[in-house]
């Protein structure tokens, strides 16, 4: 059985772009999430970016398909407020759906920008805080399919960058 390895690279100017395997679409015949793929299989991946409609994606091999922009949700992400009233999320935020302070409270949470949340009160040396937050996000979904090759191991590189505006 051939081993196909797919690696992802992002533009250095876009450090907040994240790429993940799509756990809902990469299923095997038992319904388990696939982590290994063979020639001919289609692998699905999500790209999270503050501007998912302005991505350019290329690959060293295989057939790429842009499947559009989808909504998603993130639950139970923990953010800390130690020295600043702001904290950054892992993925871009479209809207905050819930939050719960874990111990000390800094009041209301609002969005400052697509990756930054703002606490109503500033933390201090004796009042630092952590919050459990849930939010909606969006991502661009892609798939890649590789035709059979005469290699036991076959590396494929996918390059993601922001399009020039």
LUMKOLVEX-36135 format. One line per 3 residues: number of its first residue (from 1); for each residue y, z, x of N, C-alpha, C. Coordinates in nm, 3 decimals. Atoms other than C-alpha are relative to their C-alpha. Example, Ala and Ser with C-alpha at 12.3 -4.5 7.8 and 13.67 -1.06 7.14 Angstrom:
residues 2
1 = -0.119:0.000:0.089:-0.450:0.780:1.230:0.120:0.000:0.090 | -0.119:-0.006:-0.082:-0.106:0.714:1.367:0.109:0.073:-0.077
//
This chain:
residues 165
1 = -0.119:0.000:0.085:0.000:0.000:0.000:0.124:0.000:0.089 | -0.125:0.010:-0.077:0.342:-0.095:0.134:0.092:0.115:-0.033 | -0.098:-0.107:0.019:0.612:0.164:0.178:0.139:-0.063:0.005
4 = -0.136:0.053:0.009:0.954:0.047:0.062:0.095:0.119:0.003 | -0.099:-0.107:-0.011:1.242:0.272:0.169:0.137:-0.058:-0.034 | -0.134:0.044:0.039:1.578:0.229:-0.004:0.099:0.105:0.045
7 = -0.105:-0.090:-0.048:1.879:0.382:0.172:0.133:-0.045:-0.056 | -0.131:0.029:0.057:2.233:0.403:0.041:0.110:0.037:0.098 | -0.116:-0.023:-0.086:2.559:0.377:0.234:0.124:-0.023:-0.085
10 = -0.126:0.018:0.071:2.909:0.426:0.094:0.111:-0.026:0.100 | -0.118:0.025:-0.080:3.245:0.317:0.225:0.057:0.135:0.046 | -0.051:-0.127:-0.053:3.397:0.587:0.448:0.126:0.046:-0.072
13 = -0.122:-0.038:0.073:3.716:0.581:0.238:-0.031:0.062:-0.136 | 0.035:-0.048:0.133:3.525:0.687:-0.073:-0.104:0.111:0.009 | 0.094:-0.109:-0.026:3.367:1.019:0.021:-0.050:0.069:-0.126
16 = 0.042:-0.066:0.124:3.342:1.138:-0.341:-0.103:-0.082:-0.079 | 0.101:0.079:0.068:3.111:0.855:-0.448:-0.138:0.056:0.033 | 0.136:-0.048:-0.022:2.757:0.984:-0.498:-0.099:-0.093:-0.068
19 = 0.103:0.090:0.050:2.437:0.790:-0.557:-0.127:0.082:-0.019 | 0.122:-0.074:0.032:2.123:0.928:-0.723:-0.100:-0.091:-0.067 | 0.105:0.064:0.076:1.791:0.802:-0.847:0.017:0.040:-0.147
22 = -0.013:-0.030:0.142:1.789:0.780:-1.228:-0.131:0.063:-0.050 | 0.124:-0.067:0.039:1.534:1.041:-1.342:-0.050:-0.040:-0.139 | 0.040:0.040:0.135:1.531:0.909:-1.701:-0.070:-0.135:-0.002
25 = 0.054:0.137:0.000:1.438:0.550:-1.610:-0.108:-0.023:0.105 | 0.101:0.016:-0.106:1.224:0.592:-1.295:-0.122:0.086:-0.033 | 0.119:-0.073:0.044:0.906:0.707:-1.470:-0.127:-0.078:0.034
28 = 0.129:0.065:-0.020:0.542:0.638:-1.384:-0.079:0.002:-0.131 | 0.079:0.012:0.122:0.260:0.582:-1.634:-0.032:0.136:-0.065 | 0.024:-0.133:0.056:0.218:0.961:-1.679:0.127:0.062:-0.058
31 = -0.127:-0.055:0.046:0.585:1.012:-1.761:0.071:0.084:0.104 | -0.063:-0.075:-0.109:0.660:1.182:-1.428:0.104:-0.087:0.069 | -0.103:0.074:-0.072:0.967:1.085:-1.228:-0.056:-0.056:0.130
34 = 0.050:0.067:-0.121:0.880:0.832:-0.958:0.092:0.026:0.118 | -0.076:-0.013:-0.124:0.987:0.894:-0.601:-0.043:-0.106:0.101 | 0.049:0.107:-0.087:0.786:0.610:-0.443:-0.012:-0.128:-0.082
37 = 0.001:0.129:0.068:0.806:0.243:-0.528:-0.078:-0.101:0.083 | 0.072:0.109:-0.066:0.596:-0.064:-0.448:0.077:-0.129:-0.021 | -0.058:0.132:0.023:0.692:-0.428:-0.416:-0.021:-0.038:-0.146
40 = 0.007:0.041:0.140:0.766:-0.564:-0.762:0.049:0.106:-0.097 | -0.053:-0.107:0.086:0.868:-0.224:-0.903:0.151:-0.013:-0.009 | -0.146:-0.009:0.015:1.219:-0.180:-1.035:0.040:0.146:0.015
43 = -0.054:-0.135:-0.020:1.408:0.126:-0.912:0.140:0.004:-0.059 | -0.131:-0.016:0.063:1.709:0.252:-1.105:0.078:0.109:0.073 | -0.083:-0.102:-0.064:2.000:0.439:-0.950:0.137:0.005:-0.065
46 = -0.132:-0.027:0.058:2.326:0.592:-1.070:0.102:0.013:0.112 | -0.111:-0.017:-0.094:2.657:0.567:-0.889:0.112:0.072:-0.074 | -0.108:-0.080:0.057:2.910:0.838:-0.971:0.126:-0.023:0.083
49 = -0.127:0.027:-0.067:3.271:0.750:-0.887:0.112:0.025:-0.099 | -0.113:-0.021:0.091:3.615:0.830:-1.026:0.042:-0.130:-0.068 | -0.027:0.130:0.062:3.646:0.457:-1.098:-0.129:-0.083:-0.001
52 = 0.128:0.071:-0.001:3.293:0.336:-1.186:0.010:-0.148:-0.034 | -0.018:0.141:0.034:3.432:0.006:-1.315:0.053:-0.081:0.118 | -0.055:0.070:-0.116:3.570:-0.081:-0.969:-0.090:0.015:0.123
55 = 0.095:-0.010:-0.110:3.254:-0.072:-0.755:-0.052:-0.137:0.039 | 0.066:0.120:-0.052:3.112:-0.347:-0.537:-0.127:0.047:0.068 | 0.129:-0.042:-0.054:2.743:-0.320:-0.450:-0.070:-0.122:0.058
58 = 0.077:0.108:-0.063:2.542:-0.534:-0.209:-0.124:0.060:0.065 | 0.127:-0.047:-0.055:2.194:-0.512:-0.059:-0.052:-0.096:0.106 | 0.059:0.084:-0.104:2.000:-0.639:0.242:-0.111:-0.087:-0.056
61 = 0.106:0.078:0.061:1.723:-0.765:0.012:-0.021:0.049:-0.143 | 0.032:-0.040:0.136:1.607:-0.756:-0.347:0.100:-0.053:-0.101 | -0.084:0.045:0.111:1.752:-0.842:-0.684:0.069:0.120:-0.063
64 = -0.081:-0.107:0.059:2.035:-0.611:-0.793:0.043:-0.040:-0.140 | -0.053:0.024:0.135:2.132:-0.579:-1.158:0.095:0.114:-0.035 | -0.099:-0.097:0.048:2.446:-0.405:-1.284:-0.026:0.019:-0.149
67 = 0.039:-0.027:0.138:2.340:-0.240:-1.610:0.109:0.065:-0.083 | -0.113:-0.051:0.075:2.681:-0.104:-1.707:0.033:0.146:0.027 | -0.048:-0.138:-0.015:2.863:0.227:-1.739:-0.059:0.085:-0.111
70 = 0.064:-0.092:0.093:2.689:0.520:-1.905:0.066:0.137:0.007 | -0.048:-0.138:0.003:2.794:0.868:-2.012:-0.115:0.092:0.037 | 0.100:-0.100:-0.037:2.613:1.169:-1.875:0.059:0.138:-0.012
73 = -0.051:-0.136:0.003:2.642:1.542:-1.864:-0.054:0.079:0.118 | 0.038:-0.092:-0.107:2.628:1.807:-1.596:0.005:0.139:-0.061 | 0.006:-0.136:0.053:2.520:2.157:-1.693:-0.019:0.099:0.114
76 = 0.022:-0.114:-0.089:2.542:2.483:-1.503:0.034:-0.027:0.147 | -0.050:0.013:-0.138:2.738:2.377:-1.194:0.085:0.125:0.030 | -0.072:-0.121:-0.038:2.871:2.684:-1.013:0.115:-0.038:0.094
79 = -0.119:0.022:-0.083:3.226:2.666:-0.873:0.057:0.136:0.038 | -0.060:-0.126:-0.044:3.404:2.934:-0.673:0.149:-0.017:0.023 | -0.144:-0.007:-0.021:3.769:3.031:-0.655:0.024:0.119:0.093
82 = -0.014:-0.107:-0.100:3.827:3.228:-0.334:0.145:0.013:0.047 | -0.137:-0.003:-0.053:4.167:3.133:-0.189:0.095:-0.092:-0.074 | -0.082:0.101:0.067:4.292:2.863:-0.427:-0.032:0.000:-0.149
85 = 0.019:0.011:0.145:4.335:2.805:-0.800:-0.080:-0.123:-0.038 | 0.075:0.122:0.030:4.142:2.477:-0.772:-0.138:0.005:0.062 | 0.135:0.016:-0.051:3.777:2.392:-0.720:-0.047:-0.141:-0.032
88 = 0.047:0.137:0.018:3.604:2.055:-0.679:-0.142:-0.003:-0.055 | 0.132:0.020:0.058:3.307:1.937:-0.884:-0.078:-0.101:0.083 | 0.085:0.095:-0.072:3.012:1.737:-0.752:0.016:-0.142:-0.052
91 = -0.011:0.131:0.063:3.066:1.452:-0.997:0.134:-0.009:-0.072 | -0.128:0.012:0.071:3.373:1.310:-1.173:-0.009:0.059:-0.141 | -0.004:-0.066:0.131:3.471:1.506:-1.485:0.078:-0.087:-0.099
94 = -0.070:0.066:0.110:3.560:1.327:-1.809:0.057:0.106:-0.094 | -0.049:-0.114:0.079:3.587:1.649:-2.009:-0.087:0.122:0.028 | 0.072:-0.126:-0.016:3.491:2.013:-1.968:-0.056:0.038:-0.136
97 = 0.062:-0.033:0.129:3.242:2.108:-2.240:-0.023:0.150:-0.016 | 0.019:-0.145:0.009:3.183:2.475:-2.156:0.019:0.062:0.138 | -0.003:-0.075:-0.126:3.246:2.737:-1.892:-0.013:0.148:-0.030
100 = 0.015:-0.145:0.013:3.163:3.102:-1.838:0.025:0.062:0.137 | -0.029:-0.070:-0.125:3.311:3.325:-1.572:-0.116:0.094:0.030 | 0.109:-0.086:-0.044:3.045:3.508:-1.372:0.061:0.122:0.067
103 = -0.069:-0.119:-0.052:3.210:3.846:-1.332:0.149:-0.014:-0.024 | -0.146:0.011:0.011:3.584:3.826:-1.260:0.042:-0.129:-0.069 | -0.053:0.118:0.070:3.783:3.587:-1.480:0.137:-0.036:0.053
106 = -0.132:0.050:-0.036:4.075:3.370:-1.378:0.063:-0.076:-0.117 | -0.059:0.059:0.119:4.150:3.263:-1.735:-0.054:-0.137:-0.034 | 0.037:0.132:0.051:4.145:2.915:-1.880:-0.023:-0.099:0.116
109 = 0.030:0.107:-0.095:3.995:2.620:-1.686:0.051:-0.131:-0.058 | -0.046:0.133:0.042:4.168:2.280:-1.708:-0.026:-0.100:0.111 | 0.019:0.106:-0.100:4.129:1.946:-1.532:0.132:-0.028:0.070
112 = -0.116:0.042:-0.078:4.371:1.867:-1.252:-0.009:-0.150:0.028 | 0.030:0.143:-0.014:4.213:1.529:-1.171:-0.149:-0.016:-0.023 | 0.139:0.025:0.038:3.869:1.370:-1.207:-0.102:0.084:0.077
115 = 0.093:-0.084:-0.075:3.709:1.595:-0.943:0.049:0.144:0.017 | -0.059:-0.131:-0.028:3.936:1.903:-0.945:0.029:0.075:-0.129 | -0.028:-0.087:0.113:3.946:2.190:-1.192:0.096:0.109:0.044
118 = -0.108:-0.094:-0.028:4.234:2.436:-1.215:-0.021:0.127:-0.082 | 0.010:-0.130:0.069:4.211:2.808:-1.299:0.140:0.047:-0.036 | -0.129:-0.048:0.050:4.493:2.961:-1.502:0.064:0.102:0.094
121 = -0.051:-0.104:-0.089:4.528:3.257:-1.264:-0.045:-0.027:0.143 | 0.035:0.017:-0.142:4.531:3.251:-0.884:-0.094:0.112:0.044 | 0.084:-0.107:-0.055:4.254:3.437:-0.702:0.079:0.082:0.102
124 = -0.063:-0.085:-0.101:4.349:3.724:-0.473:-0.111:0.067:0.079 | 0.099:-0.065:-0.086:4.176:3.930:-0.205:-0.094:0.090:-0.080 | 0.085:-0.088:0.079:4.048:4.171:-0.469:-0.038:-0.059:-0.136
127 = 0.035:0.066:0.126:3.998:3.916:-0.750:-0.041:-0.145:0.025 | 0.056:0.134:-0.016:3.788:3.620:-0.639:-0.095:-0.024:-0.117 | 0.079:0.027:0.120:3.577:3.443:-0.900:-0.095:-0.118:0.018
130 = 0.095:0.111:0.010:3.283:3.215:-0.976:-0.014:-0.035:-0.148 | 0.013:0.045:0.138:3.240:3.008:-1.289:-0.118:-0.095:-0.012 | 0.108:0.091:0.034:2.941:2.834:-1.445:0.060:-0.101:-0.097
133 = -0.072:0.100:0.079:3.070:2.504:-1.584:-0.093:-0.114:-0.041 | 0.069:0.119:0.049:2.932:2.216:-1.791:0.106:-0.102:-0.038 | -0.098:0.104:0.027:3.106:1.882:-1.830:-0.066:-0.134:-0.023
136 = 0.046:0.137:0.015:3.070:1.520:-1.930:0.049:-0.080:0.119 | -0.032:0.087:-0.112:3.075:1.253:-1.665:-0.038:-0.142:-0.038 | 0.047:0.137:0.022:3.014:0.880:-1.637:-0.049:-0.055:0.133
139 = 0.057:0.062:-0.119:2.819:0.667:-1.394:-0.029:-0.146:-0.028 | 0.038:0.140:0.010:2.743:0.304:-1.326:-0.148:-0.008:0.035 | 0.144:0.011:-0.019:2.373:0.219:-1.355:-0.035:-0.135:0.061
142 = 0.050:0.122:-0.065:2.206:-0.035:-1.126:-0.151:0.007:0.009 | 0.142:0.006:-0.032:1.852:-0.151:-1.071:-0.018:-0.094:0.118 | 0.035:0.089:-0.110:1.690:-0.313:-0.770:-0.150:-0.027:-0.008
145 = 0.140:0.042:0.002:1.363:-0.509:-0.765:-0.026:-0.080:0.127 | 0.036:0.069:-0.123:1.192:-0.625:-0.447:-0.126:-0.083:-0.021 | 0.118:0.085:0.004:0.952:-0.920:-0.429:-0.094:0.042:0.112
148 = 0.100:-0.037:-0.100:0.631:-0.880:-0.228:0.036:-0.060:0.135 | -0.024:0.040:-0.138:0.677:-0.900:0.148:-0.125:0.030:0.082 | 0.117:-0.017:-0.088:0.425:-0.914:0.433:0.023:0.111:0.102
151 = -0.026:-0.115:-0.088:0.529:-0.577:0.578:-0.061:0.125:-0.062 | 0.052:-0.129:0.049:0.357:-0.239:0.551:0.114:0.096:-0.030 | -0.119:-0.081:0.022:0.694:-0.067:0.582:0.120:-0.094:-0.008
154 = -0.110:0.093:0.021:1.009:-0.232:0.454:0.126:0.077:-0.039 | -0.125:-0.070:0.032:1.358:-0.080:0.473:0.099:-0.092:-0.072 | -0.104:0.073:0.073:1.628:-0.189:0.229:0.126:0.087:-0.002
157 = -0.128:-0.072:0.000:1.995:-0.089:0.256:0.085:-0.049:-0.117 | -0.093:0.031:0.109:2.229:-0.074:-0.045:0.136:0.056:0.041 | -0.135:-0.038:-0.041:2.601:-0.067:0.035:0.090:0.005:-0.123
160 = -0.088:-0.020:0.115:2.847:0.072:-0.222:0.141:0.025:0.051 | -0.140:-0.019:-0.040:3.224:0.043:-0.188:0.089:-0.022:-0.122 | -0.099:0.026:0.104:3.533:0.044:-0.405:0.054:-0.140:0.017
163 = -0.057:0.134:-0.006:3.658:-0.302:-0.493:0.148:0.009:0.032 | -0.145:0.008:-0.025:4.001:-0.401:-0.365:0.068:-0.031:-0.131 | -0.071:0.018:0.127:4.248:-0.380:-0.649:0.112:-0.098:0.016
//
